[in-house]
Amino acid sequence: MKCSVYIATSADGYIATPDGGVDWLHSAGNQQADMGNEDMGFQAYMASVDCMIMGRKCMEIIASFHLTAEQWPYGDMPIYVLSNTIKTPPENLVSKVEMYSGDINELIGKLEGDGYKSAYIDGGSTITSFINLKLINEMTITQAPILLGEGLPLFGKINHPVTLQDAQSRVFANDFTQVKYKVNYL
Amino acid sequence: MKCSVYIATSADGYIATPDGGVDWLHSAGNQQADMGNEDMGFQAYMASVDCMIMGRKCMEIIASFHLTAEQWPYGDMPIYVLSNTIKTPPENLVSKVEMYSGDINELIGKLEGDGYKSAYIDGGSTITSFINLKLINEMTITQAPILLGEGLPLFGKINHPVTLQDAQSRVFANDFTQVKYKVNYL
């Protein structure tokens, strides 16, 4: 199973403010910029994945957006939410996500058995867990042009050396930047 | 006085390992890449500054390199090292740097009085202090393609919102990436 990351951070590497807020992400950057149809690679990325695994906090942020069916960005691909504490998703995500509390490699095995080939891994703790299991193969990180100064970091403690290669880099009219890497484990 | 930053971090935003080590920076990336004369903008940046202010830890790392006169990268521009604890520099930097323990704005005023116009600010704590004084105008951050997982972060706690604009982005053959921003304070 290919496992990849497509996530946004502040320029100082936070995915949320200390209380989990992500409003800054939507107000950051040059709001007057003409972005045309530029979606910073999101649709192309979505076309490359067929299932999704995210953490509980990530799910709760998505739930808080109260997205309409038209706004739902993840199509109808299966979404597994990792949590050892919560057994049922928030009401507005009941038909959208499935909670999972077991072993991550078993979940990957189950998804592979069901024919899935490429998983979108989302949420800081979940991404760090997957890196520590040497499961993430590719990362696309979009940086908003803002310093938060504190918050929830994208990466937590990593247990082994991780080197990145095949770097790509882009800048957008709104002053967001984006890097893409393949991930290697020693 | 224009104050700017030219610094390298890991892809997860650390400038050094927890013990201050920067060896990873020299071994990171594709060592087989043909970089030609590519210096990732360092000489052009050096030509844009005429004085330097760095933190004590930064100075100690530079001292530990035991650079020869030919290897010394900072020309003959004046270098002030901020420290409230150390009054004399390491022996091999005595003729190269001057220690300073006073107010940062007074130091800037003194340098301006001496005719200096563009300061290179170096070291994580020093950069954060300068941002909190709203003194940094421009930042060039080069990211090495490696995750350290822990270490000394480039940015510490920032006391006020900082937005970035005029983003530029580059990628190099060795898989290092670089962003450059102008810095705004609200």
HADDOCK unambig.tbl for C-alpha pairs under 7 A between the chains (distance, minus, plus):
assign (segid A and resid 12 and name CA) (segid B and resid 13 and name CA) 6.91 0.50 0.50
assign (segid A and resid 12 and name CA) (segid B and resid 155 and name CA) 6.62 0.50 0.50
assign (segid A and resid 13 and name CA) (segid B and resid 12 and name CA) 6.91 0.50 0.50
assign (segid A and resid 13 and name CA) (segid B and resid 13 and name CA) 6.65 0.50 0.50
assign (segid A and resid 145 and name CA) (segid B and resid 163 and name CA) 6.03 0.50 0.50
assign (segid A and resid 145 and name CA) (segid B and resid 164 and name CA) 4.73 0.50 0.50
assign (segid A and resid 145 and name CA) (segid B and resid 165 and name CA) 6.51 0.50 0.50
assign (segid A and resid 146 and name CA) (segid B and resid 162 and name CA) 5.84 0.50 0.50
assign (segid A and resid 146 and name CA) (segid B and resid 163 and name CA) 4.38 0.50 0.50
assign (segid A and resid 146 and name CA) (segid B and resid 164 and name CA) 5.47 0.50 0.50
assign (segid A and resid 147 and name CA) (segid B and resid 161 and name CA) 6.95 0.50 0.50
assign (segid A and resid 147 and name CA) (segid B and resid 162 and name CA) 5.33 0.50 0.50
assign (segid A and resid 147 and name CA) (segid B and resid 163 and name CA) 6.35 0.50 0.50
assign (segid A and resid 148 and name CA) (segid B and resid 161 and name CA) 6.87 0.50 0.50
assign (segid A and resid 149 and name CA) (segid B and resid 155 and name CA) 6.82 0.50 0.50
assign (segid A and resid 149 and name CA) (segid B and resid 156 and name CA) 6.21 0.50 0.50
assign (segid A and resid 149 and name CA) (segid B and resid 157 and name CA) 4.73 0.50 0.50
assign (segid A and resid 149 and name CA) (segid B and resid 158 and name CA) 4.43 0.50 0.50
assign (segid A and resid 150 and name CA) (segid B and resid 157 and name CA) 5.94 0.50 0.50
assign (segid A and resid 155 and name CA) (segid B and resid 12 and name CA) 6.61 0.50 0.50
assign (segid A and resid 155 and name CA) (segid B and resid 149 and name CA) 6.82 0.50 0.50
assign (segid A and resid 156 and name CA) (segid B and resid 149 and name CA) 6.21 0.50 0.50
assign (segid A and resid 157 and name CA) (segid B and resid 149 and name CA) 4.72 0.50 0.50
assign (segid A and resid 157 and name CA) (segid B and resid 150 and name CA) 5.93 0.50 0.50
assign (segid A and resid 158 and name CA) (segid B and resid 149 and name CA) 4.43 0.50 0.50
assign (segid A and resid 161 and name CA) (segid B and resid 147 and name CA) 6.95 0.50 0.50
assign (segid A and resid 161 and name CA) (segid B and resid 148 and name CA) 6.86 0.50 0.50
assign (segid A and resid 162 and name CA) (segid B and resid 146 and name CA) 5.83 0.50 0.50
assign (segid A and resid 162 and name CA) (segid B and resid 147 and name CA) 5.32 0.50 0.50
assign (segid A and resid 163 and name CA) (segid B and resid 145 and name CA) 6.03 0.50 0.50
assign (segid A and resid 163 and name CA) (segid B and resid 146 and name CA) 4.38 0.50 0.50
assign (segid A and resid 163 and name CA) (segid B and resid 147 and name CA) 6.36 0.50 0.50
assign (segid A and resid 164 and name CA) (segid B and resid 145 and name CA) 4.73 0.50 0.50
assign (segid A and resid 164 and name CA) (segid B and resid 146 and name CA) 5.48 0.50 0.50
assign (segid A and resid 165 and name CA) (segid B and resid 145 and name CA) 6.51 0.50 0.50
assign (segid A and resid 165 and name CA) (segid B and resid 175 and name CA) 5.89 0.50 0.50
assign (segid A and resid 166 and name CA) (segid B and resid 175 and name CA) 6.13 0.50 0.50
assign (segid A and resid 167 and name CA) (segid B and resid 171 and name CA) 6.87 0.50 0.50
assign (segid A and resid 167 and name CA) (segid B and resid 175 and name CA) 4.84 0.50 0.50
assign (segid A and resid 168 and name CA) (segid B and resid 171 and name CA) 6.25 0.50 0.50
assign (segid A and resid 169 and name CA) (segid B and resid 169 and name CA) 6.43 0.50 0.50
assign (segid A and resid 169 and name CA) (segid B and resid 170 and name CA) 6.08 0.50 0.50
assign (segid A and resid 169 and name CA) (segid B and resid 171 and name CA) 5.60 0.50 0.50
assign (segid A and resid 169 and name CA) (segid B and resid 177 and name CA) 6.72 0.50 0.50
assign (segid A and resid 170 and name CA) (segid B and resid 169 and name CA) 6.08 0.50 0.50
assign (segid A and resid 171 and name CA) (segid B and resid 167 and name CA) 6.86 0.50 0.50
assign (segid A and resid 171 and name CA) (segid B and resid 168 and name CA) 6.25 0.50 0.50
assign (segid A and resid 171 and name CA) (segid B and resid 169 and name CA) 5.61 0.50 0.50
assign (segid A and resid 175 and name CA) (segid B and resid 165 and name CA) 5.90 0.50 0.50
assign (segid A and resid 175 and name CA) (segid B and resid 166 and name CA) 6.14 0.50 0.50
assign (segid A and resid 175 and name CA) (segid B and resid 167 and name CA) 4.84 0.50 0.50
assign (segid A and resid 177 and name CA) (segid B and resid 169 and name CA) 6.72 0.50 0.50
